[in-house]
Amino acid sequence: MTRMKWIGTLLIWCCFSSVVQAQPSQGVNFHDNESWSSILKLASDQDKLIFVDCYTTWCGPCKALAKEVFPLKAVGDYFNEHFINVRYDMEKGDGKMLHDRYKKNIIGFPTLLFIDKTGKVVQQMAGFQDVEKLIAGAKKAFTGRDLFTLDKEYRQGNRDFKFLCEYMASLEGAFLKDSAAHVAQEYLAKARPEELDKDEIWKAFGSYVTDVDSPAFEYLVNNIARYGYKLNRDRFRIARQLEASCTRELKRIFDIKYDEENGKFLPLSTDTIRAEKLVGFMSRASLPGLDDYRMRLYVHKLLLKDQLGKAWDAILVGMNAQMTGFYALNVEKYIRYMASRTGDKKVLKSYLAVLNRFLNTPKEANFAFEMYKTMAEINEKLGNKQLAKEQMERYQQENEKARKAVESFFKRG
């Protein structure tokens, strides 16, 4: 290559490089942590909505949005044309002020707010959003089909199916799960359970069939196999959904509660008919955990009858079979309850033996400080006063350590 050709090539490359560098970013062009008053003025001057990315430096989904979504051309094209885009660290500067001002809208991080030039929130979204959902949410804000407009329509009585789907999508995008569940369950309460067979109904409301007392729930229990084999629905996801609803209610029934203020156990739930119905649902739908909850129901009935010996035998069977409801923390609660209702030294010593075994098993030792308290109470009944005192002191020390660890964690957050 001659000297002149080389110089010419170099000049062309330099010019090309300058053009490339001069081009604006393809993604969203953000004002970064600028004064809020200047952003409001800019929105007023340009007559645009403000898009606010509310983030924190420690938030993983915030970083993913910033790295994977905001730089994309499709996102930049829409947001740069229609909004004043700004991002704020919610833990410093004007970000802290905005967090306090809009705390009812900021339910977690990231939260994405669309705010008008007067400072009023017109649309909110939360959590990581893929490109399609993010742009769809932005379009709703821009076209006046924002969450708050839809909420007003809903309160005024609009129950059109297409509208409900639109409203639900906005609620879900804003991470307002309780509100979305309320809308879905109101619809399901008025619809025939067979409506769930329709794809559009299932897609909109299927994941909200969680009320164990509803006809829709029992219908789903009875049809889980057909939904999997004939309707091509995800049977495993449905099973998890049904299991979560049944077990949540069963745990409530089987819970052993202690009144620390008055130093006594509260009465056990006597709602065994309801528990039997729920275990029956689990059996009918072949749900995971069935054997565990059958055993827990059996133990609960024995405790209600004060048949502590039979209950203890059943607990040992569940524990030795490594059933999920008979891990160390649950067994310790059973032991503490039963120890409060017996003075039989042989039985009390058998309880202590199991607690000692837990203390000497590394994977169970995480719950050791709770066990020290129960062991102290049992040793007090056995007349081992000094040992009981030492164990109670150990419990108090470990409990204080745990309290400080939790306190420290939240201070760091």
N, C-alpha and C positions, 0 to 999 in steps of 0.2 A: 504494500500500500504506500502510495507517495505521501509526502509530508502534507500537501494540500488536501488530499482526500481524507487523511487521518484527522486533520483539523476540522474539516467539514462534518465528518461523522460525529466528532466530539461535540460540536456546536448543536447539531440536531438532537443528540442525546440529552444535552443540558436543557435545551428548550422543552423537550418532551417531559423531562423530569420536573421542570418548573410548573408545567401545566398540570401534571398529576398532583403535585403537592398543593397547588392552588385550589384544587377541587374540594368542595366541602365534603364532610363525612356522609356516607350513604345512609347511616342510621339516624336516630333521633338526636337533634342538636339541643342539648340541655344548657340552661343557665344553672350553674353549679353553686348552691348555697349562697345565692345573692340575697340582698335584703328583700324581705317580703313586700315592703312598701313600693319598691321599684318594680317588682313583678306585677303588682296590682295596677300600677300606673301604665305599664306596658300593655297589659290586657285591656285597659280602658282605652288607650290610644289606638290599639289595633282592633278593638271590638272582638276579642277572642276569649274562649274559655282557657283556663290554666290547667295543664296536666301536671300533677305533683307526684313524683316518685318519693315516697316516704320510706327511707331505708335506715339500717344501722350497719356499722362496720363489721359486726360479728354474725350477721344474718346470711346464711348460705343461699336460700332462695333469692335474696336481694342480689347477691353476686352473680347468680346464674342468669337472672333477668338482664343485668348490666352487660354480661359477657355474651349471652347467646341470643337474646331477643332484641334489645334496643338497638344494636348495631346493624340490624337487617334493613335492606333497602325498602322492602314493602312497608315496614313499620315506620321508617323515617319519612317516606313519601307521604303517608297519611298524617302522621303527627306533626311534622314540620309545617304542613300546609294549613292545618286546622286549629292548632293549639299553641299557646306559649308553654314551652316545656321546661320544667324546673325540677331539680332533685335536691332533697335536703337530708342531711344526717340528723335524725331525730334526737340525738343526744348532745348537740352543741349548737350554739348560735341561734339563728332564727328558727332552726329545726326544733329546738326545745320549746320555743314559744308556740309554734304551730302544733306540736304534739299536745300541748295543754289546751289549745284553742279547739282542736278537732278530735279530742280524745274519744268522743262517742263514736266517731267514724273510723278511728284507727284501732282496729281490733287485734292487730298482729303485724308482723313484717314479712314481706313488704306489703304496704297498703298503697293503693293507687287512687288518688283523688282527682276528680274533675271539678274545678271551682270556677264560679263566674266572677266577673270583674268587681262585684260587690263583696266578694269573700264567702259566698254561699256555696256549699257543697251540692252539686247536682247529680253526681254519680260517684260510686265507690266500688273498688274491686280489691281483693286481697289474695295474697299468696302468689306463687309462680303462675304465670299465664303463658300459654303457648301463643304463637303469632295469631292464629285465627281467633282465639278467644279474646286476646288483647284488642285487636282491631275491631272485633264485633262490639265489645264493651265501649270502645271509644266512639264508634258510630252511633250507638244509642245515646251517648251524651251529646253528641253534635246534632243529632236529628230530633232531640226532645223526647226520645223514648228511654229516658234514664230511669234508674231504680226508683227515685222518689215520685216521678210521674206515674209509673206503673203501680207503685204502692197506693197512690191516691185513687187510681182507677179500681184497684182491688177493693179498697175500703168502701168505694161507692157502689160495689156490687157486681162488677164485671166478672163473670165466671165462664166466659167463652174458653173452650179448650185451647185454642191457638194462643189466646192471650195468657192463659195460665202457664203454658210452656215458656212463653217469653218472660213472664214474671219470675218463674222458677229459675230460669237461666241467669237472670240478673241477681237473684238472691244467692244462688250458688257461687256466682262469680265474686260476690262480695263476702263470701265465707259466712253468710248468715244462715247457718245450717238449721237452727231451731225454727226460724221463720219459714224456711223452705219446707221443713217437715210439717209444720202446722198447715200450710197451704195444701200439701199433698194429702195429709190425713183427713182434712176436711173434704177433699174431693173423693177420696176412697170411701169415706163413711157414707156417702150418698150414692155411690155407684154400686152396681151389682158386682160381686167378686169375679164373675166370669169375664168382666170387661178387661181384666188383666191379661187375658189370652191375646188381646189385640196388641200388635207390636208397638203402635204409637202410644198406647196407654202404659204399657210395660216400660217403654223407654223413658217416659216422663215420670212415672210414679213408682215403678217396681222396687227401687232401692229404698223406698220409704215404707214398705210394708213391714213394720216393726212393732206394732201394737198387738201384744199377745192376746188381747181380748176382742180384737176386731174379726169380723167374718172374713176379711181379705187374708188375714194371717192364717187362719185355719184352712182356708181354701188353698193357700200356697203350700202349707204342710201336706195336704192331701194330694197335691198335684205336682210335687217336686220332681218325681220321676218322669212324668209326662212332659213337663217343661224342659227337662234335659234331653230326652230322647226324641220327642216329636216336634217340639217348638224351637229346638236349637238354642236354648238359653243356657247360660253358664251355670250348671248344676252346683258346682263347687262353691261359686260365689253366693248362690242362693242358700246353700247349706250353712255357710259361714254367717250369713245374715240372720237366718232363723235361729242358729245356735246362740249367737250373741244376744238376741232378744230373750230367749228362754233362760239362758244362764244368768243374765243380769237380774231377772226377776227371782230366780231360784236362790241366788246368792243373798238377795235381800231377805228372803224368807228364812234362810238358814243362818243368817248372821247372829252371832252371839255378842250382845252389847253390854258393856260395863259402864255403870254410872260412877265415874271417878269422884264426883262431888259428894255423893251419898255413900260411896263405898259398897255398892252392891250391884249384882247383875239385874238387868231389866228382864221382864218375862219373855220367854221364847215365843216366837210367832206360832200361832195355832192354825195357820192357814194351810193345813196339809192337803185339803181338797184341791186348792189351786196348784200346789206343788205337784200333786199327782197328775193333774191335767197337763202341766208343762212337761213333766217327764214323759207323759203319754205322747205329746207332740214330738219330742225328741226320738221316741221309739218309732213312731209312725213314719217319720221322715229319715230314719236311719242316720241321725246326726252324731258327730263325734262327741265323746264325753258322756255318752248315755250311761255306761256302767258306773262311772264316777258319781253322777248325780242320783242314780238309783241308790247307791250305797249311802250317799249323804242324806237322802230322804229317809232311808231306813234308820240311820243313826239319829236323825232329828226326832223321829217318832218315838224312839226309845228314850231319848232325853226328856221328851214331854211326859212320858209315863214314869220318869225317874228310875228307869231300869239301867242304872249306871254300869253294872257289870257287863250286861249284854252290849251296851253301847261301846264300852271300852274294847271288848273283843272285836267288834266290827271295825272300830277305828284302827286297831292293830292290823287287821286283815287289809284294810285299805292302804295303810302305811307301807306294809311289807310288799304289797302288790304295786307300789309306787303310783297309785292313782293320783291324779293331779290335785284333787281337793284335800289330800292328806299329806301335804308337805309340812315342814317344820312349824311354820307360823300358824297354820290352821290347827294342827294337832296341839300346839301349846295353848291355843284358845279353848279347845275342848277340855284339856287337862285343867286349866285354871277354873273353868266353870264347874267341872265335876268335883274338883278338890274342895270347892266351896260348899259342896253338898254332902260330903262324907267325912267321917272321922276314923274310918277303918285304916289302921296303920299299914297293913299289908298292901292295900290298894294304893294308899298314898306313896308308899315306897316304890311300887311298880310305875307310878307316874314319874317319880324322880329318876328312875333308871332310864326311862325313855328320854327325858330332858338332858340327862348326862350324856346319853349317846349322841344327841344332837350337838351338844357342846364340843364333842370330840370328833365331829364330822366336819371337815373344812367347809364344804359347800353349804352346810346348814348353820355354821357359826355366825353368819351375818345377822342372825336374829338373836344372838346370844344375850344381849342386854335385856330383852323382853323376858327371856327365860329365867334370868337371875331373879327377877321380881317374883315370878310364879314359884320358883324353887324356894325363895325366902318365905313365902306365904305357907308353903307345904311344910317346910322345916319348923316353922313357928307352931303349926298344929301338931307336929311330931315331938315337940318339946326341945328341939335343937336350937335354943335361943341364940347362942353365940354365932353359929353358922348362919342362921337366918339374918342376923344383924350384918354379918360380913357380906352376904349375898345382896341384901338390900342396898348397902353402901356401894357395892360394885355396880348394881343396876343404876343407881343415881349418877355415878361417875360416867358410865357409858352413855346414859341418856343425855347427859349434859354435853358430852363430846359430839353426839349425833346432832343435837340442837345447834351447836356452834358451827358444825360443818354445813348444815342447811342454811344457816344465817349467812355464812361466808359465801356460799354459792350464789345466793340472791344478791348480795352486795356486789359481787363481781359482775353479775348480769346487768 
